[in-house]
Amino acid sequence: MITFIFVTNRLLNSMRRDVFQAIADPVRRDIITILAEQSLTVNSVAEKFDVSRPAISKHLKILKECGIIVINKEGRERFCKIQPKNLIPAFLWIEQYRSLWEDKIDSFENYLIKLQTKNTKNEQ
C-alpha cells in the first residue's frame, strides 16, 4: 500500500527555515541589527534599504518564519519586533569555534610580527 503525503510549498518552506537561514543573508542580518535597536514598522524597515519593498517583505517573512521577529498589527501599522532568544542556537554554534579562530588569528599575528622584525633587521 502506498500513501501519499501532500505538503504545500508554504508548509514545506516554513519547515525548512531555521535561524541559520535567517542569518545567511546580509540584508536579513542588517534587518536584525536594526530591529535589535528598536521595533519598527514594515515601511520603516523598508525605507532603510536600497532594495524593493517586496524584497524587504520577503526577508521579513523569512525572519518571521524562523522565529527571529514577530510582526504585530497595531491599527493600520505592522510593527516588527526582534525575538533575540531565538538567535541563541546560532550564537552557541558560532561560540564553539571562537577559540579555534582566536588561535588562528594569534598565529597569524605572530607570523606578521616575525616578518616585520625580519624586514627591519634586513633594512639595517
C-alpha positions as CSV (number, residue, x, y, z in Angstrom):
1,M,0.0,0.0,0.0
2,I,1.4,3.4,-1.0
3,T,0.5,6.5,1.0
4,F,1.0,10.0,-0.5
5,I,1.6,12.9,1.7
6,F,0.8,16.3,0.2
7,V,2.7,19.2,1.7
8,T,2.1,22.7,0.5
9,N,5.0,24.9,-0.5
10,R,4.2,27.2,2.3
11,L,4.4,24.4,4.9
12,L,7.5,22.9,3.3
13,N,9.3,26.3,3.3
14,S,8.4,27.0,7.0
15,M,9.6,23.5,8.0
16,R,13.0,24.1,6.3
17,R,13.7,27.5,7.8
18,D,15.8,27.9,10.8
19,V,18.0,30.6,12.5
20,F,20.9,29.8,10.2
21,Q,18.9,30.5,7.1
22,A,17.8,33.8,8.7
23,I,21.4,35.0,9.2
24,A,22.7,33.6,5.9
25,D,21.7,36.7,4.0
26,P,23.4,40.1,4.6
27,V,20.2,42.0,4.2
28,R,18.5,39.9,6.9
29,R,21.5,40.4,9.2
30,D,21.2,44.1,8.7
31,I,17.4,43.9,9.5
32,I,18.2,42.0,12.7
33,T,20.8,44.7,13.6
34,I,18.3,47.5,13.0
35,L,15.5,45.8,14.9
36,A,17.8,45.0,17.8
37,E,17.9,48.7,18.5
38,Q,14.1,49.3,18.2
39,S,10.8,48.0,16.9
40,L,9.9,49.5,13.6
41,T,7.0,49.3,11.1
42,V,7.5,47.3,8.0
43,N,7.6,50.5,6.0
44,S,10.3,52.0,8.3
45,V,12.4,48.9,7.8
46,A,12.0,49.1,4.0
47,E,13.0,52.7,3.9
48,K,16.4,51.9,5.4
49,F,17.4,49.7,2.4
50,D,18.0,50.4,-1.3
51,V,16.0,47.3,-2.4
52,S,12.4,47.0,-3.3
53,R,9.6,46.9,-0.7
54,P,8.5,43.4,-1.9
55,A,12.1,42.1,-1.4
56,I,12.2,43.5,2.2
57,S,8.8,41.9,2.8
58,K,10.2,38.6,1.7
59,H,13.2,39.0,4.1
60,L,10.8,39.9,6.9
61,K,8.7,36.9,6.1
62,I,11.7,34.6,6.4
63,L,12.8,36.2,9.6
64,K,9.3,35.7,11.0
65,E,9.2,32.0,9.8
66,C,12.5,31.5,11.6
67,G,11.1,33.0,14.8
68,I,13.7,35.8,14.8
69,I,11.0,38.5,14.6
70,V,7.3,38.9,15.3
71,I,5.1,41.2,13.4
72,N,2.2,42.7,15.4
73,K,-0.6,44.8,13.9
74,E,-1.3,48.0,15.7
75,G,-4.1,49.9,13.9
76,R,-3.0,50.2,10.3
77,E,0.6,49.6,11.0
78,R,2.5,46.4,11.3
79,F,5.4,46.5,13.8
80,C,8.4,44.3,13.6
81,K,10.0,43.2,16.9
82,I,13.1,41.1,17.4
83,Q,13.0,37.9,19.4
84,P,16.6,37.7,20.5
85,K,16.2,34.4,22.4
86,N,15.7,32.7,19.1
87,L,19.2,33.7,17.9
88,I,20.8,31.7,20.8
89,P,21.2,28.5,18.7
90,A,23.3,30.4,16.1
91,F,25.3,32.1,18.9
92,L,26.1,28.8,20.6
93,W,27.1,27.2,17.3
94,I,29.4,30.1,16.5
95,E,30.8,30.3,20.0
96,Q,32.2,26.8,19.9
97,Y,34.6,27.9,17.1
98,R,35.7,31.1,18.9
99,S,38.9,29.6,20.4
100,L,39.8,28.0,17.1
101,W,39.6,31.3,15.3
102,E,41.3,33.2,18.1
103,D,44.2,30.7,17.9
104,K,44.4,31.2,14.1
105,I,44.4,35.0,14.4
106,D,47.0,34.9,17.1
107,S,49.2,32.6,15.0
108,F,48.8,35.0,12.0
109,E,49.6,38.0,14.2
110,N,52.8,36.3,15.4
111,Y,53.8,35.5,11.8
112,L,53.3,39.2,10.8
113,I,55.4,40.3,13.8
114,K,58.2,37.9,12.7
115,L,58.1,39.2,9.2
116,Q,58.2,42.8,10.4
117,T,61.2,42.0,12.6
118,K,63.0,40.3,9.8
119,N,62.4,43.2,7.4
120,T,63.6,45.7,10.0
121,K,66.8,43.7,10.5
122,N,67.4,43.4,6.7
123,E,67.0,47.2,6.3
124,Q,69.6,48.0,8.9
